[in-house]
């Protein structure tokens, strides 16, 4: 089975471990229920939805982070995550947490698609991508940090207006 499973979101599978940020999941208690009981950069004690999905599809046990060094061609062809814990659709959310913003995650996706093309060729990469599954998940951090906690956006937007603002960003990401 061939599938590109790219996740773009704030639910990180370890990309933050390769950038300069305080938001890393490479230490206890994270990962204690993960295979090998190691902290693989996920902000959970076990697997994430992307991990369960690639496992259910029989591709691999866990979805690696795109920034992990030395990813094999097979790992690239069967899916990676571009996610960065602490980010959101709003650029301010990523800036506040010093994590990977959505624009950079989209740029990584573009690099990734080129890598797939270089591995299997243009025709086969087109088939893989057209039949692939891409997951976009975010906005919790936007709401918690920028709207409710820090109240950075509450003075600028009503709650429905902020939802519309985030939805507009999501639509532009999907269009890319």
C-alpha positions in Angstrom: 0.0 0.0 0.0 1.3 3.5 -0.8 0.2 6.5 1.1 1.7 9.8 1.9 0.4 10.8 5.3 1.5 14.3 6.0 0.3 16.0 9.1 0.4 19.8 9.4 -0.6 20.8 12.8 0.2 21.7 16.4 0.2 18.0 17.4 3.9 17.3 17.0 5.6 14.0 16.5 9.0 15.5 17.5 9.9 18.3 15.1 10.3 20.7 18.0 13.2 18.5 19.2 15.2 19.9 16.2 14.5 23.6 16.7 15.3 26.1 19.4 12.3 26.2 21.6 11.2 25.5 25.2 8.4 23.3 23.8 10.1 19.9 23.5 8.7 16.5 24.3 12.0 14.6 24.5 11.9 14.0 28.2 9.8 12.2 30.9 7.0 11.8 31.4 6.5 11.9 27.7 6.8 8.6 25.9 6.6 6.2 28.8 3.9 4.2 27.0 5.5 4.6 23.6 7.3 1.6 22.0 10.7 1.4 23.7 9.5 3.6 26.5 11.5 6.5 25.0 10.3 10.1 24.8 10.0 10.5 21.0 9.1 14.2 21.0 5.4 13.7 21.3 3.6 15.6 24.0 1.9 12.5 25.2 2.9 9.3 27.0 2.0 7.2 23.9 1.1 7.5 20.3 -0.8 10.2 18.4 -3.6 10.0 15.9 -1.2 10.0 13.0 0.7 7.1 14.6 -2.5 5.1 15.0 -3.5 5.9 11.4 -0.3 4.7 9.8 -0.3 1.6 12.1 -3.9 0.8 11.2 -3.0 1.2 7.5 -0.1 -1.2 7.9 2.5 1.3 6.9 4.6 1.6 10.1 4.1 1.8 13.8 4.7 5.5 14.2 4.8 8.7 12.1 8.2 10.2 12.2 8.9 13.9 12.3 10.0 15.5 9.0 13.0 17.2 10.7 14.4 13.9 12.1 17.8 13.3 10.7 18.5 10.3 8.4 14.9 9.5 7.4 15.0 6.6 4.9 13.3 6.8 1.5 10.7 4.3 2.8 10.0 6.4 5.8 9.5 9.4 3.5 7.3 7.5 1.1 5.0 6.1 3.9 4.5 9.4 5.7 5.9 12.1 7.9 4.7 14.8 10.2 5.5 18.5 9.8 3.7 19.4 13.0 5.1 21.6 15.7 3.7 21.5 19.2 2.6 24.9 20.4 1.8 26.3 17.0 -1.6 27.3 15.6 -3.1 28.9 12.5 -2.4 32.4 13.8 1.2 33.5 13.2 1.3 35.1 16.6 0.8 31.7 18.3 3.9 30.3 16.7 5.9 33.5 17.5 4.8 33.5 21.1 6.0 29.9 21.6 9.0 30.1 19.3 7.8 27.1 17.3 7.4 26.2 13.6 4.6 28.3 12.0 2.1 27.1 9.4 3.9 28.8 6.5 7.1 27.0 7.3 5.2 23.7 7.7 3.7 24.3 4.2 7.2 25.0 2.9 8.4 21.7 4.4 5.5 20.0 2.7 6.7 21.4 -0.6 10.2 20.1 0.1 8.8 16.8 1.0 6.8 16.5 -2.3 10.0 17.2 -4.2 11.9 14.5 -2.2 9.1 12.0 -3.1 9.4 13.0 -6.8 13.2 12.5 -6.6 12.8 9.1 -5.0 10.2 7.5 -7.3 9.9 9.9 -10.3 7.3 12.4 -11.4 4.6 9.9 -12.6 4.7 7.6 -9.5 5.0 10.6 -7.1 1.9 12.1 -8.7 0.0 8.9 -8.0 1.2 8.6 -4.4 0.3 12.3 -3.7 -3.1 12.1 -5.4 -4.0 9.0 -3.4 -2.4 10.3 -0.2 -4.0 11.4 3.0 -3.1 14.8 4.5 -4.2 15.8 8.0 -4.4 19.4 9.1 -5.1 20.0 12.8 -4.6 23.1 14.8 -6.3 26.1 16.5 -6.4 24.8 20.1 -3.3 26.9 20.9 -4.7 29.9 19.1 -7.8 29.8 21.3 -6.0 28.9 24.6 -3.0 31.2 24.3 -4.0 34.1 22.1 -7.6 34.4 22.9 -8.3 33.2 26.4 -5.0 33.1 28.3 -2.9 36.0 27.0 -6.0 37.8 25.7 -3.9 39.1 22.8 -6.8 38.8 20.3 -9.8 39.3 22.6 -9.5 43.1 22.3 -9.2 42.8 18.5 -11.9 40.2 17.7 -15.2 38.9 19.1 -15.2 35.2 19.5 -17.1 34.5 16.2 -14.8 37.0 14.5 -11.7 35.2 15.8 -13.2 31.8 14.6 -13.7 33.4 11.2 -10.1 34.7 11.2 -8.8 31.2 12.0 -11.1 29.6 9.4 -9.8 32.0 6.7 -6.3 30.9 7.5 -7.3 27.2 7.3 -9.0 27.7 3.9 -5.8 29.4 2.5 -3.7 26.5 3.8 -6.0 23.9 2.1 -5.9 25.9 -1.1 -2.1 25.7 -1.2 
